[in-house]
């Protein structure tokens, strides 16, 4: 994308009151940021969600020079601007209907982040919630998943810290701009996350906290993730919005139970009653996550087809890597490995129990789809 096109996108992104749904409708109608900026007031008003005030703000943005300052500041501070056609724009996020057309990023996004799990919950959590969030995040990060959360106090903070303690990757989705970290006491945490993962936002650099931007942020958390874990959410918790976004996006929703009489976990218990997957630990998460749309290569060059593979032993993984999507006879596989036949057969049985391979008539085996 040229600088002129990027500046037009920045101009639109900095228009106050232009939400993601309306932005998606405008892009669908006019095709590009430039097309939106040069549309007439009458054409803009014909789009659902655009009123006279927003139409005037879009028209005024055509001659707004603040986008050039924003672009210069990003380049000076090491913040990259990722458009949907960028090679490192997150593939999972690009799949959702209202993906941000522009993403501010400090840190690095990698192919391995296609194996990501969201962890969110209450800001005013109990000690139990904080401990469970950190425990789950650490275990899932050690297994190879990237932990995504919202940089908020409470459960989110514990999730990020758990991933960092495990030397794993974590992505923080900031509702505010990356030059205005909220809450302010998490600035050091944000720096640590950027050094060991990424800090992302769709907000302009200096945008501060306001009520509307936090629910919008939640769709990005679920959009970046294969599934979302809800920990200690009461019935009014914003974490339930993340669960709703996940459902709409076709992502898995997990809930960690609390005490049956705990008001802090009522939202989680409601989710479980309504069909969310109850989890007790990381194995429940890995077992429930389905096959990936595209295989993901991890930093140690493992090609992962389903997150369940992350919990395999070295022997199970080495045997599984020899099983292809095309049927092959078990004798062919036995000749290809330098492991005792009895151990290979036992390993194949374990892989079948984990639903990673299927046995076919005649002694053939194939990778499970």
C-alpha positions as CSV (number, residue, x, y, z in Angstrom):
1,X,0.0,0.0,0.0
2,X,1.3,3.4,-0.9
3,X,1.9,6.2,1.6
4,X,-1.0,8.2,0.1
5,X,-3.4,5.2,0.5
6,X,-2.1,4.7,4.1
7,X,-2.7,8.3,4.9
8,X,-6.2,8.2,3.7
9,X,-6.8,5.1,5.9
10,X,-5.3,6.9,8.8
11,X,-7.5,10.0,8.2
12,X,-10.6,7.8,8.3
13,X,-9.4,5.8,11.3
14,X,-9.0,9.1,13.2
15,X,-12.6,10.2,12.6
16,X,-14.3,10.2,16.0
17,X,-17.5,8.2,16.1
18,X,-16.7,6.0,13.1
19,X,-17.2,2.5,14.5
20,X,-16.1,-0.8,13.0
21,X,-19.5,-1.8,11.6
22,X,-20.0,1.5,9.8
23,X,-16.4,1.4,8.6
24,X,-17.0,-2.0,7.1
25,X,-20.2,-0.9,5.3
26,X,-18.4,2.2,3.9
27,X,-15.5,0.1,2.6
28,X,-17.9,-2.3,1.1
29,X,-19.8,0.5,-0.6
30,X,-16.9,2.7,-1.8
31,X,-14.1,0.1,-2.1
32,X,-11.3,2.1,-0.4
33,X,-10.5,4.8,2.1
34,X,-9.9,7.2,-0.8
35,X,-13.3,6.4,-2.2
36,X,-15.0,7.1,1.1
37,X,-13.2,10.4,1.6
38,X,-14.1,11.6,-1.8
39,X,-17.8,10.5,-1.7
40,X,-20.4,13.2,-1.6
41,X,-22.4,14.0,1.5
42,X,-25.5,12.5,-0.1
43,X,-23.6,9.3,-0.9
44,X,-22.3,9.0,2.6
45,X,-25.7,9.6,4.2
46,X,-27.1,6.7,2.2
47,X,-24.9,4.3,4.2
48,X,-26.5,2.8,7.3
49,X,-25.0,4.3,10.5
50,X,-23.9,7.5,8.8
51,X,-25.7,10.6,10.0
52,X,-25.1,14.3,9.2
53,X,-22.5,14.7,12.0
54,X,-20.5,11.7,10.9
55,X,-20.8,12.6,7.2
56,X,-19.4,16.1,8.0
57,X,-16.6,14.6,10.0
58,X,-15.6,12.3,7.1
59,X,-15.7,15.2,4.7
60,X,-13.6,17.3,7.0
61,X,-11.0,14.5,7.3
62,X,-10.1,15.0,3.6
63,X,-7.9,17.9,4.4
64,X,-6.8,16.8,7.9
65,X,-3.0,17.0,8.2
66,X,-2.9,15.2,11.6
67,X,-2.6,11.8,9.7
68,X,0.9,12.8,8.4
69,X,1.9,13.5,12.0
70,X,0.5,10.2,13.2
71,X,2.4,8.3,10.5
72,X,5.6,10.0,11.4
73,X,5.2,9.3,15.1
74,X,4.5,5.6,14.4
75,X,7.7,5.3,12.4
76,X,9.7,7.1,15.0
77,X,8.4,5.0,17.9
78,X,8.6,1.6,16.1
79,X,4.9,1.1,15.8
80,X,4.0,-0.6,12.5
81,X,0.7,0.0,10.7
82,X,-0.7,-3.2,9.3
83,X,-3.4,-3.1,6.7
84,X,-5.5,-6.2,5.7
85,X,-3.3,-6.8,2.7
86,X,-0.1,-6.9,4.8
87,X,1.8,-10.2,4.9
88,X,1.9,-10.2,8.7
89,X,-1.7,-9.0,9.3
90,X,-3.1,-11.8,11.5
91,X,-4.9,-14.4,9.4
92,X,-7.4,-15.4,12.0
93,X,-8.4,-11.7,12.5
94,X,-8.8,-11.1,8.8
95,X,-11.5,-13.8,8.7
96,X,-14.0,-11.8,10.8
97,X,-16.6,-9.6,9.1
98,X,-15.5,-6.4,10.9
99,X,-11.8,-6.9,11.0
100,X,-9.9,-3.6,11.6
101,X,-8.7,-2.2,8.2
102,X,-5.8,-0.7,10.1
103,X,-3.9,-2.2,13.0
104,X,-1.3,-0.5,15.1
105,X,1.4,-3.0,16.2
106,X,4.3,-2.8,18.6
107,X,6.3,-6.0,18.8
108,X,6.2,-8.9,16.4
109,X,3.4,-11.0,15.0
110,X,4.4,-14.5,13.7
111,X,2.9,-17.4,11.9
112,X,2.8,-19.3,15.2
113,X,0.3,-16.8,16.5
114,X,-2.2,-18.7,14.4
115,X,-2.3,-21.0,17.4
116,X,-3.8,-18.5,19.9
117,X,-6.2,-18.7,22.8
118,X,-7.9,-15.7,24.4
119,X,-8.2,-15.5,28.2
120,X,-10.5,-12.8,29.6
121,X,-12.5,-12.1,32.8
122,X,-13.3,-9.7,35.5
123,X,-11.2,-6.7,36.5
124,X,-12.2,-7.1,40.1
125,X,-11.3,-10.8,40.3
126,X,-10.7,-13.0,43.4
127,X,-7.5,-14.6,44.3
128,X,-8.9,-17.9,42.9
129,X,-9.6,-16.2,39.5
130,X,-6.1,-14.6,39.3
131,X,-4.4,-17.9,40.2
132,X,-6.4,-19.9,37.7
133,X,-5.8,-17.3,34.9
134,X,-2.1,-17.3,35.5
135,X,-1.9,-21.1,35.8
136,X,-3.9,-21.7,32.5
137,X,-2.0,-19.1,30.6
138,X,1.4,-20.5,31.7
139,X,0.4,-24.1,30.8
140,X,-1.0,-23.1,27.4
141,X,1.9,-20.9,26.6
142,X,4.3,-23.8,27.4
143,X,2.3,-26.0,25.2
144,X,2.9,-23.6,22.3
145,X,-0.3,-21.4,22.2
146,X,-0.1,-17.7,22.1
147,X,-2.1,-16.1,24.9
148,X,-4.3,-13.2,23.8
149,X,-6.0,-10.8,26.3
150,X,-7.0,-7.2,26.8
151,X,-4.3,-5.7,29.1
152,X,-7.0,-4.9,31.7
153,X,-6.6,-5.2,35.4
154,X,-7.5,-8.6,37.0
155,X,-7.9,-11.7,34.9
156,X,-6.3,-10.1,31.8
157,X,-3.2,-9.0,33.6
158,X,-2.8,-12.4,35.2
159,X,-3.1,-14.1,31.8
160,X,-0.4,-11.9,30.3
161,X,1.9,-12.4,33.2
162,X,1.4,-16.2,33.2
163,X,2.4,-16.4,29.5
164,X,5.5,-14.2,30.2
165,X,6.5,-16.3,33.2
166,X,6.4,-19.4,30.9
167,X,8.6,-17.6,28.3
168,X,5.7,-17.9,25.9
169,X,4.1,-15.5,23.5
170,X,1.3,-13.2,24.4
171,X,-0.6,-10.5,22.5
172,X,-2.3,-7.6,24.3
173,X,-5.2,-5.9,22.5
174,X,-5.3,-2.3,23.8
175,X,-8.6,-0.5,23.6
176,X,-6.8,2.8,23.9
177,X,-4.0,4.1,21.6
178,X,-0.5,2.6,22.0
179,X,0.8,6.0,23.2
180,X,-1.8,6.2,25.9
181,X,-1.7,2.8,27.7
182,X,-4.7,2.1,30.0
183,X,-4.6,1.4,32.8
184,X,-1.5,3.6,33.2
185,X,0.1,1.2,35.8
186,X,0.4,-1.4,33.0
187,X,2.9,0.6,31.0
188,X,5.8,-1.7,32.1
189,X,3.7,-4.8,31.5
190,X,2.9,-3.5,28.0
191,X,6.7,-3.1,27.3
192,X,7.3,-6.6,28.5
193,X,4.5,-7.9,26.2
194,X,5.9,-6.0,23.2
195,X,9.3,-7.6,23.8
196,X,7.9,-11.1,24.0
197,X,5.0,-10.9,21.7
198,X,2.9,-7.9,20.4
199,X,0.8,-5.0,21.6
200,X,-1.9,-4.1,19.1
201,X,-4.7,-1.6,18.8
202,X,-7.1,-0.2,16.2
203,X,-7.2,3.2,18.0
204,X,-5.1,6.2,17.0
205,X,-2.0,6.6,19.2
206,X,-3.3,9.2,21.6
207,X,-6.9,8.0,22.0
208,X,-7.8,7.7,25.7
209,X,-10.3,5.5,27.5
210,X,-14.0,5.8,26.7
211,X,-16.9,3.4,27.3
212,X,-17.5,2.5,23.6
213,X,-14.0,1.4,22.7
214,X,-13.8,-1.5,25.1
215,X,-16.6,-3.6,23.6
216,X,-15.1,-2.9,20.2
217,X,-11.7,-4.1,21.5
218,X,-13.3,-7.4,22.6
219,X,-14.1,-8.5,19.0
220,X,-10.4,-8.3,18.2
221,X,-9.4,-10.5,21.2
222,X,-11.8,-13.2,20.0
223,X,-10.9,-12.6,16.3
224,X,-7.2,-13.3,17.0
225,X,-8.0,-16.5,18.8
226,X,-9.1,-20.1,18.0
227,X,-11.1,-19.9,21.2
228,X,-11.8,-17.8,24.2
229,X,-11.6,-18.8,27.9
230,X,-13.8,-16.9,30.3
231,X,-12.7,-16.8,33.9
232,X,-14.8,-15.1,36.7
233,X,-17.3,-13.1,34.8
234,X,-20.4,-11.9,36.5
235,X,-23.6,-11.4,34.6
236,X,-22.7,-7.8,33.7
237,X,-19.0,-8.5,32.8
238,X,-17.6,-7.2,29.5
239,X,-16.0,-10.6,29.1
240,X,-19.4,-11.9,28.2
241,X,-19.3,-9.6,25.1
242,X,-16.0,-11.3,24.2
243,X,-17.8,-14.7,24.5
244,X,-20.7,-13.4,22.2
245,X,-18.2,-12.2,19.6
246,X,-16.4,-15.5,19.7
247,X,-19.7,-17.4,19.1
248,X,-20.6,-15.0,16.2
249,X,-17.1,-15.6,14.7
250,X,-17.4,-19.4,15.0
251,X,-14.7,-19.6,17.7
252,X,-14.8,-22.0,20.6
253,X,-16.0,-20.6,24.0
254,X,-14.6,-22.1,27.2
255,X,-15.6,-21.2,30.8
256,X,-13.9,-22.0,34.0
257,X,-16.3,-22.8,36.9
258,X,-16.1,-21.1,40.2
259,X,-17.9,-21.7,43.5
260,X,-21.5,-22.5,42.8
261,X,-22.5,-19.6,45.1
262,X,-19.9,-17.1,43.7
263,X,-21.4,-14.0,42.2
264,X,-18.1,-13.4,40.4
265,X,-18.6,-16.6,38.4
266,X,-22.3,-16.4,37.6
267,X,-21.7,-15.4,34.0
268,X,-19.3,-18.4,33.6
269,X,-21.9,-20.8,35.0
270,X,-24.6,-19.3,32.7
271,X,-22.2,-19.9,29.7
272,X,-21.7,-23.5,30.7
273,X,-25.4,-24.1,31.2
274,X,-25.9,-22.6,27.7
275,X,-23.4,-24.9,26.0
276,X,-19.9,-23.4,26.5
277,X,-17.2,-26.0,27.2
278,X,-16.4,-26.4,30.9
279,X,-12.7,-26.6,31.4
280,X,-10.5,-27.8,34.4
281,X,-7.1,-27.4,32.8
282,X,-5.1,-26.9,29.7
283,X,-5.7,-30.4,28.4
284,X,-9.4,-29.7,28.2
285,X,-8.7,-26.7,26.0
286,X,-6.3,-28.5,23.6
287,X,-8.7,-31.5,23.3
288,X,-11.7,-29.3,22.4
289,X,-10.0,-27.0,19.8
290,X,-10.8,-28.3,16.3
291,X,-8.5,-28.7,13.2
292,X,-6.9,-25.5,11.9
293,X,-8.0,-24.0,8.6
294,X,-4.3,-23.9,7.6
295,X,-1.4,-25.8,9.2
296,X,0.8,-23.6,11.4
297,X,4.6,-23.9,11.6
298,X,5.9,-23.4,15.1
299,X,9.2,-21.7,15.9
300,X,10.8,-25.2,16.3
301,X,9.6,-26.1,12.8
302,X,6.8,-28.4,13.8
303,X,3.8,-28.4,11.4
304,X,0.6,-28.3,13.5
305,X,-2.7,-29.4,12.0
306,X,-4.7,-29.4,15.2
307,X,-3.9,-27.9,18.6
308,X,-4.3,-31.4,20.2
309,X,-0.9,-32.1,18.6
310,X,0.7,-29.7,21.1
311,X,0.2,-32.1,24.0
312,X,1.9,-35.0,22.3
313,X,5.1,-36.7,23.5
314,X,8.1,-36.6,21.2
315,X,7.5,-40.2,20.2
316,X,3.8,-39.6,19.4
317,X,4.8,-36.6,17.4
318,X,7.5,-38.4,15.4
319,X,5.0,-41.2,14.5
320,X,2.2,-38.8,13.7
321,X,4.4,-36.9,11.3
322,X,4.8,-40.0,9.2
323,X,1.1,-40.4,8.8
324,X,-0.3,-38.7,5.8
325,X,-3.7,-37.5,4.6
326,X,-3.6,-40.3,2.0
327,X,-4.1,-43.9,3.2
328,X,-1.0,-45.9,3.8
329,X,-0.5,-49.4,5.1
330,X,0.8,-49.7,8.7
331,X,3.6,-52.0,7.5
332,X,4.9,-49.1,5.4
333,X,5.0,-46.9,8.5
334,X,6.7,-49.5,10.6
335,X,9.5,-49.7,8.0
336,X,10.0,-45.9,8.1
337,X,10.7,-45.6,11.9
338,X,13.6,-46.8,14.0
339,X,11.4,-47.7,16.9
340,X,10.3,-51.1,18.2
341,X,7.2,-52.4,16.4
342,X,5.3,-52.9,19.7
343,X,6.0,-49.3,20.7
344,X,4.9,-48.0,17.3
345,X,1.7,-49.9,17.4
346,X,1.0,-48.7,21.0
347,X,1.7,-45.1,19.9
348,X,-0.7,-45.5,16.9
349,X,-3.4,-46.7,19.4
350,X,-2.8,-43.6,21.5
351,X,-3.0,-41.3,18.4
352,X,-6.3,-43.0,17.4
353,X,-7.7,-42.4,20.9
354,X,-6.7,-38.8,20.6
355,X,-8.6,-38.7,17.3
356,X,-5.5,-37.7,15.4
357,X,-5.5,-40.7,13.1
358,X,-8.1,-43.1,11.7
359,X,-7.7,-46.8,11.0
360,X,-9.2,-48.0,7.7
361,X,-10.0,-51.6,6.6
362,X,-7.1,-53.7,5.4
363,X,-4.6,-52.3,7.9
364,X,-4.5,-48.8,6.4
365,X,-4.2,-45.6,8.5
366,X,-4.8,-42.0,7.6
367,X,-4.6,-38.6,9.4
368,X,-7.9,-37.6,10.9
369,X,-9.4,-34.6,9.2
